[in-house]
Amino acid sequence: MAKTIAVIGSQWGDEGKGKIIDYLATGADMVVRAQGGANAGHSVVIEGKRYSLHLIPSGVLNDNAVNIIGNGVVFDPPAFLAELDSLRADGVAADKIYISDRAHVVFPYHKLLDKLAEEARGANSIGTTLKGIGPCYMDKVERSGIRICDMLSAGFKEKLAGRIAAKNEIIVKLYGGEPLDADAVIAEYEAYAGRLAPYVRDTGIMVDEAISSGKTVLFEGAQGSMLDLDLGSYPYVTSSHPVSGGFAVGAGIGEGRIEEIIGITKAYTTRVGEGPMVTELLDGMGDLIRERGHEYGVTTGRPRRCGWFDGVVCRYTARINGTTGLALMLLDVLDEFDEINLCYAYEADGERLDYYPASLEKVSACRPVYKTIRGWKRDISAVTSWDELPAEAQAYVSEVEKICGVPVKFISVGPGREQTIVR
């Protein structure tokens, strides 16, 4: 295994990245989170106990790993501190966590504006998690954001007061909302600054030194590639870059320093929020996948839209990420099916499409072209090797490899660490 590995989502997020990251993190010296914010959610199950992580890297469950929250993350102080307290209450040491001094900070006005803007969109809502992520990235691009280093500076109070005054103008005059109490927000975030100070570093230097000294560094993706701001199903996307290229900018290193890119994909397809989903099943089959896979959001609790495996999407995300291997998750969810479909192409207006179109109008007109595989009809959750898998399950995995053009290196047959087949 390579010394520097990036784990990315090959679909719309919620693919099970947390489990593979946790699995790989057991042998990692450092785990790096480089984009997104508290809108992400990873579930990790260790010895039957489930941990839900949002901002803190999954390596926190490995006592030996250093955990980095990089400059590309938009950082929510109360969410981080609540997560930290929860982990410690569960007996996790959580004492090797560092936050980039260049990371931008999410404030209450970001969350409020997120909510007001989504309400104003009405029927055209984009399904945001209302965590303030988009508005924080907007400030970052507008060059009016406040970073962690600013929170720890002497001028923080004045800078935050100015931003609250400007945002209250928008909240009141554009949306008709109630203005924020500047004094209360400032006092709250000054207190957060005091608690956060021991965790703050120039994390780019730390990551660079770890790689240069030959340590094993794992880059942890949040969200999925189809939510990438540039390359995803725009506008139903997140506000950052969850593709492999996002790690370089968001962690403060050169892209060439990442040797291996593992794409995480479910053995079927899910999506949260709005936008077309070509293989979606709006029937009892989709409901069965949802219930067997417990397909409800870690962060929001929202039921996920479910459908058959979309090979067009996975092939596309393999290309834009330079994926070197796949981890096929939740294969056991398909245990009960007599037949299982895999989409290997789209069809629209009599035209065969092997690629994912940019236009969502065109995507909405697409219908899946399926190959049907016979189901294995047995419980595979205790299988520990490739040879033990039923022939039908092996055929399914091989078909995924053929469609996506990438080898499947990991197969998950359950939520536990031990329920992972390594090829």
Secondary structure, 3 states (H helix, E strand, C coil): CCCEEEEEECCCCCCCHHHHHHHHHCCCCEEEECCECCCCCEEEEECCEEEEECCCCHHHHCCCCEEEECCCEEECHHHHHHHHHHHHHCCCCCCCEEEECCCEECCHHHHHHHHHHHHHHHHHCCCCCCCCHHHHHHHHHHCCCCEHHHHCCCCHHHHHHHHHHHHHHHHHHCCCCCCCCHHHHHHHHHHHHHHHHHHEECHHHHHHHHHHCCCCEEEECCCCHHHCCCCCCCCCCCCCCCCHHHHHHHHCCCHHHCCEEEEEEECCEEECCCCCCCCECCCHHHHHHHHHHCCECCCCCCECEEECEEHHHHHHHHHHHCCCEEEEECHHHHCCCCEEEEEEEEEECCEEECCCCCCHHHHHCCEEEEEEEECCCCCCCCCCCHHHCCHHHHHHHHHHHHHHCCCEEEEECCCECCCEEEC
